Amino acid sequence: MELGRRKGVSSLDQVPDEIIGHLLYYISPYDLANFQLVSHRFYRLANQALLWRHHCRSSFKFWHPRHRFHEKTAALAQQTNWKDLFIYRSARNRQVSRLLDDIIRTKVHRVKGFEIIGQIGYDAKDFLLEQCQTPPSAEDGLARRYYSNALLDTIHKHIAINEWHSLMQSAQPTSIRQASLQLERALGAFDLFVLHDQHGDLDDITRMFDAIGEEFRSQFPKSGNWSTRKKALRLLRWLRALNFTGMRNPEQNYRNLRNCLIGQALRHPDHESIPLISTAIFCCVAARLDIDARCCAFPTHVHAIVYPPDGHTLDGEVVADSETASERMFLDPYGSDDEIPLSRLQMTLARLGLQEHNDLFLAPVLAPTMAMRTAQNIRATLARISDLQEHAHPELSQLLHGNNKMNADACLYAASWATLLLMPPNNTTWLERLAKFLRRFPGAWPEDVWMVEKYLWPLYSSVVNPRDGFPRNIDAGFGNPWQYWRFVRDADGMAPLVHRRDFCEDPRGPPFYIGQVFRHRRYGWLGAITSWHERGSQQSSLPDRAGDEEYHHRPTNPHYSLCFMCITETEPEQHVVALRNVELISDPALVKEGMFPMAGKYFKRFDPETCSFISNIREEYPTD
């Protein structure tokens, strides 16, 4: 060793390749670029396929499907250039970082930035999840968290919308497992609209079902030898005993929004769900146990139909295939531990006056029908919430995470998308739904304009000549509904209108500043000012709401008035507030973290010293 050192030989030259190769797993992949320059030997060791596969797997959890990542990890490491794949993902992260910075910094081309990241998809998710954990006290903490979450929502929505679109293009499933996968993904797509930065995407739902199936097998190791009837009934009772299906207090909880979402039902500790979701859970687990169970869209209450395997009866007897063609059993995973007699179902149809449609209502249906019916259930739940208004129990719209009102709006948005994509676009009803969608949602989700163009415009063009436009009875005097989304696209490249205090008609300027927190004198809630606008005498007043003083601030000068907008602690939308009802507060302890769910859309962070938010809309209000 002494002779080696005198001749300048590194001690590492004496270390076997296996040991150095093992140590490289503990070096940051970004430091390997320098390590590989030391010598030809180190270059070879630092570029081993197994080493870079490890870094790809440990550095990135989420991958766009085009990479076929799980297929590659299951194959020989040498079959994939893992280092290039790592470099590609790192470059994607840098691109997403730049786009996110621009989205936070300026409104100009913000919609375009959402589109680019939305198309990058899951290759951007790891980075965005990290940004969602930015401390609110960071320089732009609130804005970074808000827009990272909004971008994740865009990625998830695109996956859901593409799932429904692909479902309508795909052929009927040829196997039990394919049918189950279509069902769980078609229903799980609704969860993606309210997933945000949480666990529970389509792959997670599949893994949860896999785990439930494996747990059943481990508890009943001899179940593979059971007859179909015995296995189906044992599975039914096992799921119900674990509360994976059904509901404990349907009189109070039936219309809870989370009961309509299969991912929420699987993840929530109570697992409560409406009959459709309970039946879907049973069918998806059954498929993993080689049970042919399918959803039956029985009126008012979805049931499951179980079929025997070819050449056997439900009780396991071997017979000719023709003898089992009509054999089936009906189950109600939501409400019963036992098989439901066919005669009972037929009697129910007779009471409903539908006995002539026995074959229709006692037959299995495909995943698109179940997704359409889920959309209807979501609408029914939201209608119930709307009817009750302030008397609605909080749990009606309470999901596992997120703001209740924002989640309810997102679920309505999901139901609207599902209906348009899963309903054949060949009748007036579809065009009416499309027109309503186009008019209703551009203000809430302008960043989705690219998805509207990608998925809805081709459907519209397939049934209507775009030059002819919507039928007159659908336009109803409001003009072409597409103009709302075209305006979003056109406005994206324009700088926002600037409001300067020193240019106000009143030399004193507005009495309040963007970001100041106040208490409403009349109602007591807290708000944060997000904008002010001058209104001249030639401009119409705010929307007429007779008797609502919040919408009629009339100053003594008839030629000049100010309109204040704010976000509140209770609602995600902006509110108009009258000047006389603004009572500034100075105690920062009153402003709790997460109190204002939309704060990051307008502000960088909260400053406790001034008890106000730091503006992130200086493009519009440069002097505030």
C-alpha positions as CSV (number, residue, x, y, z in Angstrom):
1,M,0.0,0.0,0.0
2,E,2.9,2.4,0.9
3,L,4.5,1.7,-2.6
4,G,1.1,2.3,-4.2
5,R,0.7,5.7,-2.5
6,R,4.3,6.7,-3.5
7,K,3.4,6.0,-7.1
8,G,0.1,8.1,-6.9
9,V,-2.2,5.0,-7.0
10,S,-5.5,5.8,-5.4
11,S,-6.6,3.5,-2.6
12,L,-10.0,3.2,-4.4
13,D,-8.2,1.3,-7.1
14,Q,-7.8,-1.6,-4.6
15,V,-11.5,-1.7,-3.8
16,P,-13.5,-4.3,-5.8
17,D,-16.1,-3.1,-8.3
18,E,-18.9,-4.8,-6.3
19,I,-18.2,-2.6,-3.2
20,I,-17.9,0.6,-5.1
21,G,-21.0,-0.3,-7.1
22,H,-22.9,-0.8,-3.8
23,L,-21.7,2.5,-2.4
24,L,-22.9,4.4,-5.5
25,Y,-26.5,3.6,-4.5
26,Y,-26.0,6.0,-1.6
27,I,-24.7,8.9,-3.8
28,S,-27.2,11.4,-5.1
29,P,-27.9,10.7,-8.8
30,Y,-27.0,14.3,-9.5
31,D,-23.5,13.8,-8.0
32,L,-22.8,10.8,-10.2
33,A,-22.2,13.2,-13.1
34,N,-19.0,14.3,-11.4
35,F,-18.0,10.9,-10.1
36,Q,-18.1,9.3,-13.5
37,L,-15.5,11.8,-14.8
38,V,-12.8,10.5,-12.4
39,S,-11.7,7.5,-14.6
40,H,-12.9,5.1,-17.2
41,R,-13.6,2.5,-14.5
42,F,-15.7,4.9,-12.5
43,Y,-17.6,5.9,-15.7
44,R,-18.4,2.3,-16.3
45,L,-19.6,1.7,-12.7
46,A,-21.6,5.0,-12.6
47,N,-23.6,4.0,-15.7
48,Q,-24.8,0.6,-14.7
49,A,-28.4,0.0,-15.8
50,L,-29.3,-1.4,-12.3
51,L,-28.0,1.7,-10.6
52,W,-30.1,4.1,-12.7
53,R,-33.2,1.9,-12.5
54,H,-32.8,2.2,-8.7
55,H,-32.6,6.0,-9.0
56,C,-35.6,6.1,-11.3
57,R,-37.7,4.0,-8.9
58,S,-36.6,5.9,-5.8
59,S,-36.7,9.4,-7.2
60,F,-40.0,9.3,-9.0
61,K,-43.2,7.6,-7.9
62,F,-45.5,8.7,-10.7
63,W,-45.0,8.1,-14.4
64,H,-47.0,8.9,-17.5
65,P,-48.5,5.7,-19.0
66,R,-46.5,6.2,-22.2
67,H,-43.4,5.2,-20.4
68,R,-44.8,1.7,-19.6
69,F,-42.7,2.1,-16.4
70,H,-44.0,-1.0,-14.6
71,E,-43.4,-3.2,-17.7
72,K,-39.9,-1.9,-17.9
73,T,-39.1,-2.5,-14.2
74,A,-40.4,-6.1,-14.6
75,A,-38.0,-6.7,-17.6
76,L,-34.2,-7.1,-17.6
77,A,-32.6,-3.8,-16.6
78,Q,-30.3,-3.8,-19.7
79,Q,-33.4,-3.6,-22.0
80,T,-34.0,0.1,-20.9
81,N,-31.7,3.1,-21.0
82,W,-32.5,4.0,-17.4
83,K,-30.0,6.9,-17.2
84,D,-31.6,8.6,-20.2
85,L,-35.0,8.1,-18.6
86,F,-33.8,9.7,-15.4
87,I,-32.4,12.6,-17.3
88,Y,-35.7,13.0,-19.2
89,R,-37.7,13.1,-16.0
90,S,-35.3,15.6,-14.4
91,A,-35.7,17.9,-17.4
92,R,-39.4,17.6,-17.1
93,N,-39.2,18.7,-13.5
94,R,-37.2,21.7,-14.5
95,Q,-39.8,22.6,-17.2
96,V,-42.7,22.2,-14.8
97,S,-40.8,24.4,-12.2
98,R,-40.4,27.2,-14.8
99,L,-44.0,26.9,-15.9
100,L,-45.2,27.0,-12.3
101,D,-43.1,30.1,-11.5
102,D,-44.6,31.8,-14.5
103,I,-48.2,30.8,-13.5
104,I,-47.6,32.3,-10.1
105,R,-45.9,35.5,-11.4
106,T,-48.3,36.6,-14.2
107,K,-51.8,36.0,-15.6
108,V,-50.5,36.3,-19.1
109,H,-50.5,32.8,-20.7
110,R,-51.5,31.2,-17.4
111,V,-54.1,29.1,-19.2
112,K,-51.5,28.0,-21.7
113,G,-49.2,27.0,-18.8
114,F,-52.0,24.9,-17.3
115,E,-52.5,23.2,-20.7
116,I,-48.8,22.3,-21.1
117,I,-48.6,20.8,-17.6
118,G,-51.9,19.1,-18.0
119,Q,-50.6,17.3,-21.0
120,I,-47.3,16.4,-19.3
121,G,-49.6,14.6,-16.9
122,Y,-48.1,12.2,-14.2
123,D,-44.6,13.1,-15.2
124,A,-45.3,16.4,-13.4
125,K,-47.1,15.0,-10.3
126,D,-44.0,14.2,-8.1
127,F,-42.8,17.8,-8.4
128,L,-46.2,19.3,-7.9
129,L,-46.8,17.2,-4.8
130,E,-43.6,18.6,-3.3
131,Q,-44.7,22.1,-4.1
132,C,-48.1,21.5,-2.3
133,Q,-46.1,21.1,0.9
134,T,-44.5,24.6,0.6
135,P,-44.8,26.3,4.0
136,P,-47.5,29.0,3.9
137,S,-45.0,31.4,5.5
138,A,-42.6,31.1,2.5
139,E,-42.2,34.1,0.2
140,D,-45.0,32.9,-2.2
141,G,-46.2,30.0,0.0
142,L,-49.9,30.5,-0.4
143,A,-49.7,31.0,-4.2
144,R,-47.4,28.1,-4.7
145,R,-49.6,25.7,-2.8
146,Y,-52.8,26.9,-4.5
147,Y,-51.5,26.7,-8.0
148,S,-49.7,23.4,-7.4
149,N,-53.0,22.0,-6.2
150,A,-54.9,23.5,-9.2
151,L,-52.4,22.0,-11.6
152,L,-52.8,18.6,-9.9
153,D,-56.5,19.0,-10.3
154,T,-56.0,19.7,-14.0
155,I,-53.9,16.5,-14.5
156,H,-56.4,14.4,-12.6
157,K,-59.3,15.8,-14.5
158,H,-57.7,15.1,-17.8
159,I,-57.0,11.5,-16.8
160,A,-60.7,11.1,-15.8
161,I,-62.1,12.8,-18.9
162,N,-59.8,10.7,-21.1
163,E,-60.9,7.6,-19.3
164,W,-64.5,8.2,-20.1
165,H,-63.7,9.2,-23.7
166,S,-61.6,6.0,-24.1
167,L,-64.4,3.9,-22.6
168,M,-66.8,4.9,-25.3
169,Q,-64.2,4.1,-28.0
170,S,-63.3,0.6,-26.6
171,A,-64.8,-2.7,-27.5
172,Q,-66.9,-4.7,-25.0
173,P,-64.7,-6.5,-22.5
174,T,-64.0,-10.1,-23.3
175,S,-63.0,-11.3,-19.8
176,I,-64.2,-10.9,-16.2
177,R,-61.0,-9.0,-15.2
178,Q,-61.4,-6.5,-18.1
179,A,-65.0,-5.8,-17.3
180,S,-64.0,-5.2,-13.6
181,L,-61.2,-2.9,-14.6
182,Q,-63.5,-0.8,-16.9
183,L,-66.0,-0.5,-14.1
184,E,-63.6,0.5,-11.3
185,R,-61.9,3.1,-13.6
186,A,-65.1,4.5,-15.0
187,L,-66.4,5.1,-11.4
188,G,-63.1,6.0,-10.0
189,A,-62.8,8.8,-12.5
190,F,-65.3,10.9,-10.5
191,D,-62.9,10.7,-7.5
192,L,-60.2,12.4,-9.5
193,F,-62.1,15.7,-9.7
194,V,-61.8,16.0,-5.9
195,L,-58.5,14.1,-5.3
196,H,-56.3,17.2,-5.0
197,D,-52.9,16.2,-3.5
198,Q,-54.2,13.1,-1.7
199,H,-53.8,9.4,-2.1
200,G,-56.6,7.6,-4.0
201,D,-56.1,7.8,-7.8
202,L,-57.2,5.1,-10.3
203,D,-54.1,3.0,-9.7
204,D,-54.6,3.3,-5.9
205,I,-58.2,2.1,-6.3
206,T,-57.0,-0.9,-8.3
207,R,-54.4,-1.6,-5.5
208,M,-57.1,-1.3,-2.8
209,F,-59.3,-3.9,-4.6
210,D,-56.3,-6.2,-5.1
211,A,-55.5,-6.0,-1.4
212,I,-59.1,-6.8,-0.5
213,G,-59.1,-9.8,-2.8
214,E,-55.8,-11.0,-1.3
215,E,-57.2,-10.6,2.2
216,F,-60.2,-12.7,1.4
217,R,-57.9,-15.4,-0.1
218,S,-55.7,-15.4,3.0
219,Q,-58.7,-15.8,5.3
220,F,-60.3,-18.5,3.2
221,P,-57.4,-20.4,1.6
222,K,-59.7,-23.2,0.4
223,S,-62.1,-20.8,-1.4
224,G,-60.6,-21.8,-4.8
225,N,-62.3,-25.2,-4.4
226,W,-65.7,-23.8,-3.5
227,S,-68.7,-23.6,-5.9
228,T,-69.5,-20.2,-7.4
229,R,-72.6,-19.9,-5.2
230,K,-70.8,-20.6,-2.0
231,K,-67.9,-18.4,-2.8
232,A,-70.1,-15.5,-3.9
233,L,-72.3,-15.7,-0.8
234,R,-69.2,-16.0,1.5
235,L,-67.6,-12.9,-0.2
236,L,-70.9,-11.0,0.1
237,R,-71.2,-11.7,3.8
238,W,-67.5,-11.0,4.5
239,L,-67.6,-7.6,2.7
240,R,-70.8,-6.6,4.6
241,A,-69.3,-7.8,7.9
242,L,-66.4,-5.4,7.3
243,N,-68.8,-2.6,6.3
244,F,-67.3,-2.4,2.8
245,T,-70.9,-2.3,1.4
246,G,-74.1,-0.8,2.7
247,M,-74.8,2.0,5.2
248,R,-75.3,2.1,8.9
249,N,-77.8,5.0,9.1
250,P,-79.4,5.4,5.6
251,E,-82.2,7.7,6.9
252,Q,-79.6,10.3,7.8
253,N,-76.5,9.5,5.6
254,Y,-77.9,8.1,2.3
255,R,-77.5,11.4,0.4
256,N,-73.9,12.2,1.6
257,L,-71.9,13.1,-1.4
258,R,-69.0,10.8,-0.5
259,N,-71.3,7.8,-0.8
260,C,-71.5,8.3,-4.6
261,L,-67.7,8.0,-5.0
262,I,-66.1,4.6,-5.1
263,G,-62.6,5.8,-4.0
264,Q,-64.1,7.7,-1.1
265,A,-66.1,4.6,0.0
266,L,-62.9,2.5,-0.1
267,R,-60.8,5.0,1.8
268,H,-63.2,6.3,4.4
269,P,-63.1,4.3,7.6
270,D,-66.9,3.7,7.5
271,H,-66.9,2.7,3.8
272,E,-70.5,3.8,3.4
273,S,-71.9,3.8,-0.1
274,I,-75.1,3.9,-2.1
275,P,-76.4,0.6,-3.7
276,L,-74.6,1.3,-7.0
277,I,-71.2,1.7,-5.4
278,S,-71.8,-1.2,-3.0
279,T,-72.6,-3.4,-5.9
280,A,-69.6,-2.2,-7.9
281,I,-67.3,-2.9,-4.9
282,F,-68.6,-6.4,-4.7
283,C,-68.2,-7.0,-8.5
284,C,-64.7,-5.7,-8.6
285,V,-63.5,-7.8,-5.7
286,A,-65.4,-10.8,-7.1
287,A,-63.5,-10.5,-10.4
288,R,-60.2,-11.0,-8.5
289,L,-61.6,-14.2,-7.1
290,D,-62.7,-15.5,-10.6
291,I,-66.4,-14.9,-9.9
292,D,-68.3,-13.6,-12.9
293,A,-70.3,-10.9,-11.1
294,R,-71.9,-8.0,-13.0
295,C,-74.0,-4.9,-12.2
296,C,-77.7,-5.1,-12.9
297,A,-79.3,-1.6,-13.3
298,F,-82.5,-2.6,-11.4
299,P,-84.8,0.4,-11.0
300,T,-84.0,2.5,-7.9
301,H,-81.5,-0.1,-6.5
302,V,-78.6,-1.6,-8.3
303,H,-78.1,-5.4,-7.8
304,A,-75.4,-7.9,-8.8
305,I,-75.9,-10.8,-11.1
306,V,-73.5,-13.8,-10.6
307,Y,-73.0,-16.3,-13.4
308,P,-71.5,-19.8,-13.2
309,P,-68.3,-20.6,-15.2
310,D,-68.7,-22.4,-18.5
311,G,-69.5,-26.1,-18.1
312,H,-70.6,-25.8,-14.5
313,T,-73.6,-24.8,-12.5
314,L,-73.6,-22.2,-9.7
315,D,-73.3,-25.2,-7.3
316,G,-70.3,-26.6,-9.0
317,E,-71.8,-29.5,-10.9
318,V,-70.3,-30.3,-14.3
319,V,-72.9,-29.9,-17.2
320,A,-73.0,-29.1,-20.8
321,D,-72.5,-25.4,-21.6
322,S,-76.0,-25.1,-23.0
323,E,-77.5,-26.1,-19.7
324,T,-75.9,-23.2,-17.8
325,A,-76.8,-20.5,-20.4
326,S,-79.7,-19.1,-18.3
327,E,-78.5,-19.9,-14.8
328,R,-77.8,-16.9,-12.6
329,M,-78.2,-15.6,-9.1
330,F,-79.0,-12.1,-7.8
331,L,-77.4,-10.4,-4.8
332,D,-78.0,-7.1,-3.1
333,P,-74.6,-6.2,-1.6
334,Y,-76.0,-3.0,-0.2
335,G,-78.8,-4.4,1.8
336,S,-78.8,-8.2,2.2
337,D,-76.6,-11.1,3.2
338,D,-78.6,-13.6,1.2
339,E,-79.5,-14.4,-2.4
340,I,-82.4,-12.4,-3.8
341,P,-85.1,-14.6,-5.4
342,L,-85.8,-13.8,-9.0
343,S,-89.5,-13.9,-8.2
344,R,-89.1,-11.0,-5.7
345,L,-87.4,-8.9,-8.3
346,Q,-90.1,-9.7,-10.9
347,M,-92.8,-8.7,-8.4
348,T,-91.1,-5.4,-7.7
349,L,-91.0,-4.7,-11.4
350,A,-94.7,-5.5,-11.7
351,R,-95.5,-3.1,-8.9
352,L,-93.6,-0.4,-10.7
353,G,-95.5,-1.2,-13.9
354,L,-92.4,-2.4,-15.6
355,Q,-93.1,-6.1,-16.0
356,E,-92.9,-5.8,-19.7
357,H,-89.2,-4.8,-19.4
358,N,-88.1,-7.8,-17.2
359,D,-85.3,-8.7,-19.7
360,L,-84.0,-5.1,-19.7
361,F,-83.9,-4.5,-16.0
362,L,-82.7,-8.0,-15.0
363,A,-79.8,-8.0,-17.4
364,P,-76.1,-7.0,-16.8
365,V,-75.1,-3.5,-17.9
366,L,-71.7,-2.2,-18.9
367,A,-69.4,0.4,-17.2
368,P,-70.6,3.5,-19.2
369,T,-74.2,2.9,-17.9
370,M,-73.0,2.6,-14.3
371,A,-70.9,5.8,-14.7
372,M,-74.0,7.6,-16.2
373,R,-76.1,6.5,-13.3
374,T,-73.4,7.7,-10.9
375,A,-73.6,11.1,-12.5
376,Q,-77.3,11.1,-11.9
377,N,-76.8,10.2,-8.3
378,I,-74.3,13.0,-7.8
379,R,-76.8,15.5,-9.3
380,A,-79.6,14.2,-7.0
381,T,-77.3,14.6,-4.0
382,L,-76.3,18.2,-5.0
383,A,-79.9,19.0,-5.6
384,R,-80.7,17.9,-2.1
385,I,-77.9,20.1,-0.7
386,S,-79.2,23.0,-2.7
387,D,-82.7,22.6,-1.5
388,L,-81.7,22.5,2.2
389,Q,-79.2,25.4,1.7
390,E,-78.1,26.6,5.2
391,H,-80.1,23.8,6.8
392,A,-78.0,21.2,5.1
393,H,-76.0,19.0,7.5
394,P,-72.2,19.6,6.9
395,E,-71.7,15.9,6.2
396,L,-73.9,16.0,3.2
397,S,-71.1,17.6,1.2
398,Q,-68.1,16.6,3.3
399,L,-65.4,14.5,1.6
400,L,-62.2,13.2,3.0
401,H,-60.3,16.3,2.1
402,G,-60.9,19.8,0.7
403,N,-63.4,22.6,1.0
404,N,-67.0,21.3,1.0
405,K,-68.4,23.9,-1.4
406,M,-65.5,23.6,-3.8
407,N,-65.8,19.8,-3.8
408,A,-69.5,19.9,-4.4
409,D,-68.9,22.2,-7.4
410,A,-66.2,19.9,-8.7
411,C,-68.5,16.9,-8.4
412,L,-71.2,18.7,-10.4
413,Y,-68.5,19.5,-13.0
414,A,-67.5,15.9,-13.1
415,A,-71.1,14.7,-13.6
416,S,-71.5,17.2,-16.4
417,W,-68.4,15.9,-18.2
418,A,-69.4,12.3,-17.7
419,T,-72.8,12.9,-19.1
420,L,-71.5,14.6,-22.2
421,L,-68.9,12.0,-22.9
422,L,-71.0,8.9,-22.1
423,M,-74.2,10.0,-23.8
424,P,-74.4,9.6,-27.6
425,P,-74.2,13.1,-29.1
426,N,-77.0,12.5,-31.6
427,N,-80.0,14.3,-30.1
428,T,-81.3,17.6,-28.9
429,T,-81.0,16.7,-25.3
430,W,-77.2,16.3,-25.7
431,L,-76.9,19.6,-27.4
432,E,-78.9,21.3,-24.7
433,R,-76.6,19.8,-22.0
434,L,-73.6,20.9,-24.0
435,A,-74.9,24.5,-24.3
436,K,-75.6,24.6,-20.6
437,F,-72.1,23.3,-19.8
438,L,-70.4,25.8,-22.1
439,R,-72.2,28.7,-20.5
440,R,-71.9,27.6,-16.9
441,F,-68.3,26.5,-16.3
442,P,-65.7,28.8,-18.1
443,G,-65.6,31.2,-15.2
444,A,-64.9,28.5,-12.7
445,W,-62.5,26.4,-14.7
446,P,-61.0,28.6,-17.5
447,E,-57.8,26.5,-17.4
448,D,-59.7,23.5,-18.9
449,V,-60.4,25.2,-22.2
450,W,-57.9,22.9,-23.9
451,M,-59.8,19.8,-22.7
452,V,-63.1,21.4,-23.9
453,E,-61.5,21.9,-27.3
454,K,-59.9,18.4,-27.4
455,Y,-62.9,16.3,-26.3
456,L,-66.2,18.3,-26.7
457,W,-65.6,20.2,-29.9
458,P,-65.1,17.0,-32.0
459,L,-68.3,15.5,-30.6
460,Y,-70.2,18.7,-31.3
461,S,-68.8,18.9,-34.9
462,S,-69.8,15.3,-35.5
463,V,-73.5,16.2,-35.2
464,V,-73.7,19.9,-36.0
465,N,-72.0,21.8,-38.8
466,P,-70.0,24.4,-36.8
467,R,-70.9,27.1,-39.4
468,D,-74.6,26.5,-38.7
469,G,-74.2,26.7,-34.9
470,F,-76.6,25.6,-32.3
471,P,-80.3,25.4,-33.2
472,R,-82.1,28.6,-32.3
473,N,-84.2,27.1,-29.6
474,I,-80.9,26.2,-27.8
475,D,-79.2,29.5,-28.3
476,A,-82.3,31.1,-26.7
477,G,-81.0,34.6,-27.5
478,F,-77.8,34.2,-25.6
479,G,-75.6,33.7,-28.6
480,N,-73.2,30.9,-29.5
481,P,-72.3,29.1,-26.3
482,W,-68.8,28.5,-27.6
483,Q,-68.0,32.2,-27.4
484,Y,-67.5,31.9,-23.6
485,W,-64.6,29.5,-24.0
486,R,-63.2,31.3,-27.0
487,F,-63.0,34.4,-24.9
488,V,-61.0,32.5,-22.3
489,R,-58.5,31.4,-25.0
490,D,-58.3,34.9,-26.5
491,A,-57.9,36.7,-23.2
492,D,-55.1,34.4,-22.1
493,G,-52.5,36.3,-24.1
494,M,-53.6,39.7,-22.9
495,A,-52.3,41.7,-20.0
496,P,-54.9,42.3,-17.4
497,L,-56.6,45.7,-16.9
498,V,-54.6,47.9,-14.6
499,H,-56.2,49.8,-11.6
500,R,-54.0,52.5,-10.1
501,R,-54.8,54.4,-7.0
502,D,-53.2,57.6,-8.3
503,F,-55.4,57.4,-11.4
504,C,-58.7,57.3,-9.4
505,E,-61.3,60.0,-9.9
506,D,-61.2,60.5,-6.1
507,P,-57.7,61.8,-5.3
508,R,-57.8,60.1,-2.0
509,G,-58.1,56.7,-3.7
510,P,-59.9,53.7,-2.2
511,P,-59.9,53.6,1.6
512,F,-58.7,50.0,1.7
513,Y,-55.9,48.0,0.2
514,I,-55.7,44.6,-1.5
515,G,-55.0,41.9,1.1
516,Q,-56.4,43.7,4.1
517,V,-58.5,41.4,6.4
518,F,-61.8,42.7,7.8
519,R,-64.8,41.6,9.7
520,H,-68.2,42.0,8.2
521,R,-70.1,44.5,10.4
522,R,-73.5,42.9,9.8
523,Y,-72.8,39.2,9.5
524,G,-69.6,38.8,11.5
525,W,-67.6,36.7,9.0
526,L,-64.0,37.4,8.1
527,G,-62.9,38.4,4.6
528,A,-59.9,39.6,2.7
529,I,-60.1,42.3,0.0
530,T,-59.2,41.0,-3.5
531,S,-60.1,43.9,-5.7
532,W,-61.7,47.3,-6.1
533,H,-63.2,48.9,-9.1
534,E,-64.3,52.4,-10.0
535,R,-67.8,52.7,-11.4
536,G,-68.9,55.8,-13.4
537,S,-72.3,57.1,-13.8
538,Q,-72.6,55.7,-17.4
539,Q,-72.0,52.2,-16.1
540,S,-74.8,50.0,-14.9
541,S,-75.0,49.2,-11.2
542,L,-74.1,45.8,-9.9
543,P,-76.5,42.9,-10.6
544,D,-80.0,43.9,-9.4
545,R,-80.8,42.1,-6.1
546,A,-83.7,43.9,-4.6
547,G,-83.3,44.4,-0.8
548,D,-79.7,43.2,-0.8
549,E,-77.6,46.1,0.5
550,E,-74.3,44.3,-0.4
551,Y,-75.1,44.8,-4.0
552,H,-76.1,48.5,-3.9
553,H,-73.3,50.7,-2.5
554,R,-74.4,54.2,-3.7
555,P,-72.0,57.0,-2.6
556,T,-73.1,60.6,-2.5
557,N,-71.3,61.4,-5.7
558,P,-73.6,60.1,-8.5
559,H,-70.7,60.0,-10.9
560,Y,-68.3,58.0,-8.9
561,S,-68.5,54.8,-6.8
562,L,-66.2,52.0,-5.6
563,C,-66.9,48.3,-5.8
564,F,-65.1,46.0,-3.4
565,M,-64.6,42.3,-3.9
566,C,-63.4,39.8,-1.2
567,I,-62.9,36.2,-0.4
568,T,-64.5,34.9,2.8
569,E,-63.8,32.2,5.3
570,T,-67.0,30.3,4.4
571,E,-67.3,30.4,0.6
572,P,-64.8,29.9,-2.2
573,E,-66.3,32.5,-4.5
574,Q,-65.6,36.2,-4.4
575,H,-68.2,38.4,-2.7
576,V,-69.2,42.0,-3.2
577,V,-69.0,43.9,0.0
578,A,-70.4,47.4,0.8
579,L,-67.9,49.9,2.1
580,R,-69.8,50.6,5.3
581,N,-69.6,46.9,6.3
582,V,-65.8,46.7,6.2
583,E,-64.3,46.7,9.7
584,L,-60.6,46.1,9.5
585,I,-59.0,43.8,12.1
586,S,-55.5,43.9,13.5
587,D,-55.3,40.7,15.5
588,P,-53.4,38.1,13.3
589,A,-54.5,35.3,15.7
590,L,-58.0,35.5,14.2
591,V,-56.6,34.4,10.8
592,K,-56.1,30.7,11.0
593,E,-54.1,28.6,8.5
594,G,-56.4,27.3,5.7
595,M,-59.2,29.7,6.7
596,F,-59.4,31.1,3.2
597,P,-59.3,28.3,0.6
598,M,-58.9,30.6,-2.3
599,A,-56.3,32.9,-0.7
600,G,-53.4,31.6,-2.9
601,K,-55.3,32.7,-6.1
602,Y,-54.7,36.3,-5.1
603,F,-52.0,36.5,-2.4
604,K,-48.4,35.3,-1.9
605,R,-48.6,34.8,1.9
606,F,-50.1,36.2,5.1
607,D,-48.1,38.8,7.0
608,P,-49.0,38.6,10.7
609,E,-47.2,41.9,11.5
610,T,-49.6,43.9,9.3
611,C,-52.5,41.4,9.7
612,S,-52.9,41.4,5.9
613,F,-52.1,39.3,2.9
614,I,-49.3,40.1,0.5
615,S,-50.8,40.8,-2.9
616,N,-49.9,38.5,-5.9
617,I,-52.0,40.5,-8.3
618,R,-49.8,43.6,-8.7
619,E,-50.2,43.3,-12.5
620,E,-53.8,44.6,-11.9
621,Y,-53.2,46.7,-8.8
622,P,-49.5,47.9,-9.0
623,T,-49.9,50.5,-6.2
624,D,-51.6,48.2,-3.6
